[in-house]
Amino acid sequence: MRVAGVIREGKSVTYDMKPEPDDPSAATTSEVADAIIAKLK
């Protein structure tokens, strides 16, 4: 559920998971990976 938790939070998700694709707060794939790794610790 760690990946789902990151997605559910909505903070560290890529542009394709945002309601608006041009959302400037979209994360890079590396940032998403870092958020998932942080949940694993």
NUFI-826745 format. One record per residue: residue number from 0; residue in three letters; x negated, y, z negated of N, C-alpha, C, CB in turn. Coordinates in Angstrom, 2 decimals. Each point is the difference from the previous one (the first is absolute). Glycine has a CB too. Example, Ala and Ser with C-alpha at 12.3 -4.5 7.8 and 13.67 -1.06 7.14 Angstrom:
BEGIN
<r><num>0</num><residuo>ala</residuo><n_u>-13.19</n_u><n_v>-5.69</n_v><n_w>-7.80</n_w><ca_u>0.89</ca_u><ca_v>1.19</ca_v><ca_w>0.00</ca_w><c_u>-0.90</c_u><c_v>1.20</c_v><c_w>0.00</c_w><cb_u>1.89</cb_u><cb_v>-1.17</cb_v><cb_w>-1.25</cb_w></r>
<r><num>1</num><residuo>ser</residuo><n_u>-1.54</n_u><n_v>2.22</n_v><n_w>1.97</n_w><ca_u>-0.82</ca_u><ca_v>1.19</ca_v><ca_w>-0.06</ca_w><c_u>0.77</c_u><c_v>1.09</c_v><c_w>-0.73</c_w><cb_u>-1.18</cb_u><cb_v>-0.63</cb_v><cb_w>2.15</cb_w></r>
//
This chain:
BEGIN
<r><num>0</num><residuo>met</residuo><n_u>-0.82</n_u><n_v>-1.21</n_v><n_w>0.00</n_w><ca_u>0.82</ca_u><ca_v>1.21</ca_v><ca_w>0.00</ca_w><c_u>-0.86</c_u><c_v>1.27</c_v><c_w>0.00</c_w><cb_u>1.79</cb_u><cb_v>-1.27</cb_v><cb_w>-1.21</cb_w></r>
<r><num>1</num><residuo>arg</residuo><n_u>-3.09</n_u><n_v>1.11</n_v><n_w>1.22</n_w><ca_u>-0.83</ca_u><ca_v>1.20</ca_v><ca_w>-0.03</ca_w><c_u>0.11</c_u><c_v>0.80</c_v><c_w>1.30</c_w><cb_u>-1.56</cb_u><cb_v>-1.18</cb_v><cb_w>-1.55</cb_w></r>
<r><num>2</num><residuo>val</residuo><n_u>1.56</n_u><n_v>0.50</n_v><n_w>2.68</n_w><ca_u>0.16</ca_u><ca_v>0.70</ca_v><ca_w>1.28</ca_w><c_u>1.37</c_u><c_v>0.66</c_v><c_w>0.04</c_w><cb_u>-1.54</cb_u><cb_v>-1.64</cb_v><cb_w>1.15</cb_w></r>
<r><num>3</num><residuo>ala</residuo><n_u>2.56</n_u><n_v>0.92</n_v><n_w>-1.53</n_w><ca_u>1.35</ca_u><ca_v>0.55</ca_v><ca_w>-0.01</ca_w><c_u>0.08</c_u><c_v>1.20</c_v><c_w>-0.94</c_w><cb_u>0.95</cb_u><cb_v>-2.27</cb_v><cb_w>0.53</cb_w></r>
<r><num>4</num><residuo>gly</residuo><n_u>-1.66</n_u><n_v>2.20</n_v><n_w>-1.64</n_w><ca_u>0.00</ca_u><ca_v>1.11</ca_v><ca_w>-0.96</ca_w><c_u>-0.60</c_u><c_v>1.26</c_v><c_w>0.60</c_w><cb_u>-0.16</cb_u><cb_v>-1.64</cb_v><cb_w>-1.85</cb_w></r>
<r><num>5</num><residuo>val</residuo><n_u>-0.92</n_u><n_v>1.49</n_v><n_w>2.59</n_w><ca_u>-0.62</ca_u><ca_v>1.15</ca_v><ca_w>0.66</ca_w><c_u>0.97</c_u><c_v>0.58</c_v><c_w>1.03</c_w><cb_u>-2.31</cb_u><cb_v>-0.98</cb_v><cb_w>-0.34</cb_w></r>
<r><num>6</num><residuo>ile</residuo><n_u>2.94</n_u><n_v>0.13</n_v><n_w>1.10</n_w><ca_u>0.96</ca_u><ca_v>0.48</ca_v><ca_w>1.01</ca_w><c_u>1.20</c_u><c_v>0.67</c_v><c_w>-0.67</c_w><cb_u>-0.73</cb_u><cb_v>-1.84</cb_v><cb_w>1.57</cb_w></r>
<r><num>7</num><residuo>arg</residuo><n_u>1.23</n_u><n_v>1.22</n_v><n_w>-2.64</n_w><ca_u>1.16</ca_u><ca_v>0.54</ca_v><ca_w>-0.70</ca_w><c_u>-0.30</c_u><c_v>1.40</c_v><c_w>-0.55</c_w><cb_u>0.73</cb_u><cb_v>-2.33</cb_v><cb_w>-0.59</cb_w></r>
<r><num>8</num><residuo>glu</residuo><n_u>-1.94</n_u><n_v>2.54</n_v><n_w>0.08</n_w><ca_u>-0.37</ca_u><ca_v>1.33</ca_v><ca_w>-0.52</ca_w><c_u>0.06</c_u><c_v>1.05</c_v><c_w>1.10</c_w><cb_u>-1.47</cb_u><cb_v>-1.09</cb_v><cb_w>-1.71</cb_w></r>
<r><num>9</num><residuo>gly</residuo><n_u>1.11</n_u><n_v>0.69</n_v><n_w>2.93</n_w><ca_u>0.10</ca_u><ca_v>0.91</ca_v><ca_w>1.13</ca_w><c_u>-1.10</c_u><c_v>1.04</c_v><c_w>0.10</c_w><cb_u>2.38</cb_u><cb_v>-0.35</cb_v><cb_w>-0.15</cb_w></r>
<r><num>10</num><residuo>lys</residuo><n_u>-3.33</n_u><n_v>0.34</n_v><n_w>-0.77</n_w><ca_u>-1.07</ca_u><ca_v>1.00</ca_v><ca_w>0.03</ca_w><c_u>-1.12</c_u><c_v>-0.40</c_v><c_w>0.94</c_w><cb_u>0.56</cb_u><cb_v>0.62</cb_v><cb_w>-2.34</cb_w></r>
<r><num>11</num><residuo>ser</residuo><n_u>-0.94</n_u><n_v>-1.87</n_v><n_w>2.32</n_w><ca_u>-1.12</ca_u><ca_v>-0.47</ca_v><ca_w>0.82</ca_w><c_u>0.51</c_u><c_v>-0.92</c_v><c_w>1.10</c_w><cb_u>-1.56</cb_u><cb_v>0.19</cb_v><cb_w>-1.97</cb_w></r>
<r><num>12</num><residuo>val</residuo><n_u>2.28</n_u><n_v>0.39</n_v><n_w>2.89</n_w><ca_u>0.51</ca_u><ca_v>-0.77</ca_v><ca_w>1.14</ca_w><c_u>-0.38</c_u><c_v>0.71</c_v><c_w>1.29</c_w><cb_u>1.92</cb_u><cb_v>-0.91</cb_v><cb_w>-1.39</cb_w></r>
<r><num>13</num><residuo>thr</residuo><n_u>-2.06</n_u><n_v>0.15</n_v><n_w>2.44</n_w><ca_u>-0.36</ca_u><ca_v>0.57</ca_v><ca_w>1.29</ca_w><c_u>1.20</c_u><c_v>0.71</c_v><c_w>0.63</c_w><cb_u>-1.72</cb_u><cb_v>-1.82</cb_v><cb_w>0.31</cb_w></r>
<r><num>14</num><residuo>tyr</residuo><n_u>1.44</n_u><n_v>2.57</n_v><n_w>0.73</n_w><ca_u>1.04</ca_u><ca_v>0.83</ca_v><ca_w>0.63</ca_w><c_u>1.20</c_u><c_v>-0.81</c_v><c_w>0.47</c_w><cb_u>-1.79</cb_u><cb_v>1.55</cb_v><cb_w>0.71</cb_w></r>
<r><num>15</num><residuo>asp</residuo><n_u>1.55</n_u><n_v>-2.82</n_v><n_w>-0.30</n_w><ca_u>1.12</ca_u><ca_v>-0.80</ca_v><ca_w>0.51</ca_w><c_u>0.96</c_u><c_v>-0.45</c_v><c_w>-1.09</c_w><cb_u>-1.49</cb_u><cb_v>-0.75</cb_v><cb_w>1.84</cb_w></r>
<r><num>16</num><residuo>met</residuo><n_u>1.12</n_u><n_v>0.94</n_v><n_w>-3.10</n_w><ca_u>0.87</ca_u><ca_v>-0.35</ca_v><ca_w>-1.12</ca_w><c_u>0.65</c_u><c_v>1.24</c_v><c_w>-0.62</c_w><cb_u>-1.43</cb_u><cb_v>-2.01</cb_v><cb_w>-0.44</cb_w></r>
<r><num>17</num><residuo>lys</residuo><n_u>1.11</n_u><n_v>3.16</n_v><n_w>0.97</n_w><ca_u>0.56</ca_u><ca_v>1.25</ca_v><ca_w>-0.50</ca_w><c_u>1.31</c_u><c_v>0.29</c_v><c_w>0.72</c_w><cb_u>-2.31</cb_u><cb_v>0.88</cb_v><cb_w>-0.53</cb_w></r>
<r><num>18</num><residuo>pro</residuo><n_u>3.24</n_u><n_v>-0.17</n_v><n_w>-0.10</n_w><ca_u>1.26</ca_u><ca_v>0.36</ca_v><ca_w>0.66</ca_w><c_u>-0.23</c_u><c_v>0.86</c_v><c_w>1.25</c_w><cb_u>1.14</cb_u><cb_v>-0.11</cb_v><cb_w>-2.23</cb_w></r>
<r><num>19</num><residuo>glu</residuo><n_u>-2.14</n_u><n_v>0.97</n_v><n_w>2.17</n_w><ca_u>-0.36</ca_u><ca_v>0.86</ca_v><ca_w>1.13</ca_w><c_u>-1.42</c_u><c_v>-0.38</c_v><c_w>0.44</c_w><cb_u>1.50</cb_u><cb_v>1.91</cb_v><cb_w>-0.82</cb_w></r>
<r><num>20</num><residuo>pro</residuo><n_u>-1.68</n_u><n_v>-2.37</n_v><n_w>2.05</n_w><ca_u>-1.32</ca_u><ca_v>-0.45</ca_v><ca_w>0.44</ca_w><c_u>-1.09</c_u><c_v>1.06</c_v><c_w>-0.03</c_w><cb_u>1.20</cb_u><cb_v>-1.59</cb_v><cb_w>1.40</cb_w></r>
<r><num>21</num><residuo>asp</residuo><n_u>-0.84</n_u><n_v>2.86</n_v><n_w>-1.36</n_w><ca_u>-1.02</ca_u><ca_v>1.06</ca_v><ca_w>-0.04</ca_w><c_u>-0.23</c_u><c_v>0.53</c_v><c_w>-1.41</c_w><cb_u>0.64</cb_u><cb_v>0.62</cb_v><cb_w>2.33</cb_w></r>
<r><num>22</num><residuo>asp</residuo><n_u>-0.25</n_u><n_v>-1.38</n_v><n_w>-3.34</n_w><ca_u>-0.18</ca_u><ca_v>0.38</ca_v><ca_w>-1.40</ca_w><c_u>-1.50</c_u><c_v>0.14</c_v><c_w>-0.30</c_w><cb_u>2.15</cb_u><cb_v>-1.19</cb_v><cb_w>-0.64</cb_w></r>
<r><num>23</num><residuo>pro</residuo><n_u>-2.60</n_u><n_v>2.37</n_v><n_w>0.23</n_w><ca_u>-1.43</ca_u><ca_v>0.20</ca_v><ca_w>-0.25</ca_w><c_u>-0.53</c_u><c_v>-0.76</c_v><c_w>-1.22</c_w><cb_u>0.26</cb_u><cb_v>2.23</cb_v><cb_w>1.04</cb_w></r>
<r><num>24</num><residuo>ser</residuo><n_u>0.63</n_u><n_v>-2.78</n_v><n_w>-1.86</n_w><ca_u>-0.45</ca_u><ca_v>-0.73</ca_v><ca_w>-1.18</ca_w><c_u>-0.24</c_u><c_v>-1.48</c_v><c_w>0.29</c_w><cb_u>1.25</cb_u><cb_v>1.63</cb_v><cb_w>-1.40</cb_w></r>
<r><num>25</num><residuo>ala</residuo><n_u>-1.11</n_u><n_v>-2.03</n_v><n_w>2.66</n_w><ca_u>-0.21</ca_u><ca_v>-1.40</ca_v><ca_w>0.37</ca_w><c_u>-1.46</c_u><c_v>-0.38</c_v><c_w>-0.28</c_w><cb_u>1.81</cb_u><cb_v>0.14</cb_v><cb_w>1.76</cb_w></r>
<r><num>26</num><residuo>ala</residuo><n_u>-1.98</n_u><n_v>-1.36</n_v><n_w>-2.25</n_w><ca_u>-1.33</ca_u><ca_v>-0.50</ca_v><ca_w>-0.34</ca_w><c_u>-0.62</c_u><c_v>-0.71</c_v><c_w>1.19</c_w><cb_u>0.69</cb_u><cb_v>-0.23</cb_v><cb_w>-2.40</cb_w></r>
<r><num>27</num><residuo>thr</residuo><n_u>-2.02</n_u><n_v>0.14</n_v><n_w>2.36</n_w><ca_u>-0.69</ca_u><ca_v>-0.81</ca_v><ca_w>1.00</ca_w><c_u>0.08</c_u><c_v>-1.46</c_v><c_w>-0.44</c_w><cb_u>-1.57</cb_u><cb_v>1.92</cb_v><cb_w>0.61</cb_w></r>
<r><num>28</num><residuo>thr</residuo><n_u>1.23</n_u><n_v>-2.82</n_v><n_w>0.28</n_w><ca_u>0.03</ca_u><ca_v>-1.41</ca_v><ca_w>-0.38</ca_w><c_u>-1.00</c_u><c_v>-0.28</c_v><c_w>-1.12</c_w><cb_u>0.70</cb_u><cb_v>-0.61</cb_v><cb_w>2.33</cb_w></r>
<r><num>29</num><residuo>ser</residuo><n_u>-1.82</n_u><n_v>1.29</n_v><n_w>-2.32</n_w><ca_u>-0.98</ca_u><ca_v>-0.17</ca_v><ca_w>-1.08</ca_w><c_u>0.55</c_u><c_v>0.47</c_v><c_w>-1.34</c_w><cb_u>-1.84</cb_u><cb_v>0.30</cb_v><cb_w>1.67</cb_w></r>
<r><num>30</num><residuo>glu</residuo><n_u>2.60</n_u><n_v>0.78</n_v><n_w>-1.66</n_w><ca_u>0.61</ca_u><ca_v>0.51</ca_v><ca_w>-1.23</ca_w><c_u>1.06</c_u><c_v>-0.97</c_v><c_w>-0.52</c_w><cb_u>-0.43</cb_u><cb_v>2.35</cb_v><cb_w>0.77</cb_w></r>
<r><num>31</num><residuo>val</residuo><n_u>1.18</n_u><n_v>-2.96</n_v><n_w>0.13</n_w><ca_u>0.99</ca_u><ca_v>-0.99</ca_v><ca_w>-0.41</ca_w><c_u>-0.72</c_u><c_v>-1.19</c_v><c_w>-0.62</c_w><cb_u>1.61</cb_u><cb_v>0.74</cb_v><cb_w>1.83</cb_w></r>
<r><num>32</num><residuo>ala</residuo><n_u>-2.67</n_u><n_v>-1.21</n_v><n_w>-1.19</n_w><ca_u>-0.77</ca_u><ca_v>-1.12</ca_v><ca_w>-0.54</ca_w><c_u>-0.55</c_u><c_v>0.34</c_v><c_w>-1.37</c_w><cb_u>-0.59</cb_u><cb_v>-0.71</cb_v><cb_w>2.32</cb_w></r>
<r><num>33</num><residuo>asp</residuo><n_u>0.07</n_u><n_v>1.92</n_v><n_w>-2.50</n_w><ca_u>-0.53</ca_u><ca_v>0.41</ca_v><ca_w>-1.30</ca_w><c_u>1.09</c_u><c_v>0.01</c_v><c_w>-1.06</c_w><cb_u>-1.72</cb_u><cb_v>1.38</cb_v><cb_w>1.16</cb_w></r>
<r><num>34</num><residuo>ala</residuo><n_u>2.92</n_u><n_v>-0.96</n_v><n_w>-0.81</n_w><ca_u>1.11</ca_u><ca_v>0.03</ca_v><ca_w>-0.96</ca_w><c_u>0.39</c_u><c_v>-1.43</c_v><c_w>-0.40</c_w><cb_u>0.84</cb_u><cb_v>2.17</cb_v><cb_w>1.00</cb_w></r>
<r><num>35</num><residuo>ile</residuo><n_u>-0.86</n_u><n_v>-3.09</n_v><n_w>-0.04</n_w><ca_u>0.32</ca_u><ca_v>-1.39</ca_v><ca_w>-0.31</ca_w><c_u>-1.06</c_u><c_v>-0.60</c_v><c_w>-0.90</c_w><cb_u>1.20</cb_u><cb_v>-0.23</cb_v><cb_w>2.19</cb_w></r>
<r><num>36</num><residuo>ile</residuo><n_u>-2.47</n_u><n_v>0.49</n_v><n_w>-1.87</n_w><ca_u>-1.10</ca_u><ca_v>-0.49</ca_v><ca_w>-0.82</ca_w><c_u>0.10</c_u><c_v>0.53</c_v><c_w>-1.42</c_w><cb_u>-1.45</cb_u><cb_v>-0.13</cb_v><cb_w>2.04</cb_w></r>
<r><num>37</num><residuo>ala</residuo><n_u>1.81</n_u><n_v>1.39</n_v><n_w>-2.18</n_w><ca_u>0.15</ca_u><ca_v>0.59</ca_v><ca_w>-1.33</ca_w><c_u>1.08</c_u><c_v>-0.72</c_v><c_w>-0.80</c_w><cb_u>-0.74</cb_u><cb_v>2.22</cb_v><cb_w>0.91</cb_w></r>
<r><num>38</num><residuo>lys</residuo><n_u>1.80</n_u><n_v>-2.65</n_v><n_w>-0.23</n_w><ca_u>1.08</ca_u><ca_v>-0.74</ca_v><ca_w>-0.69</ca_w><c_u>-0.49</c_u><c_v>-1.37</c_v><c_w>-0.46</c_w><cb_u>1.72</cb_u><cb_v>1.22</cb_v><cb_w>1.38</cb_w></r>
<r><num>39</num><residuo>leu</residuo><n_u>-2.68</n_u><n_v>-1.79</n_v><n_w>-0.68</n_w><ca_u>-0.52</ca_u><ca_v>-1.32</ca_v><ca_w>-0.34</ca_w><c_u>-0.89</c_u><c_v>0.03</c_v><c_w>-1.24</c_w><cb_u>0.12</cb_u><cb_v>-0.60</cb_v><cb_w>2.41</cb_w></r>
<r><num>40</num><residuo>lys</residuo><n_u>-0.65</n_u><n_v>1.76</n_v><n_w>-2.72</n_w><ca_u>-0.92</ca_u><ca_v>0.11</ca_v><ca_w>-1.15</ca_w><c_u>0.72</c_u><c_v>0.09</c_v><c_w>-1.31</c_w><cb_u>-1.62</cb_u><cb_v>1.10</cb_v><cb_w>1.46</cb_w></r>
//
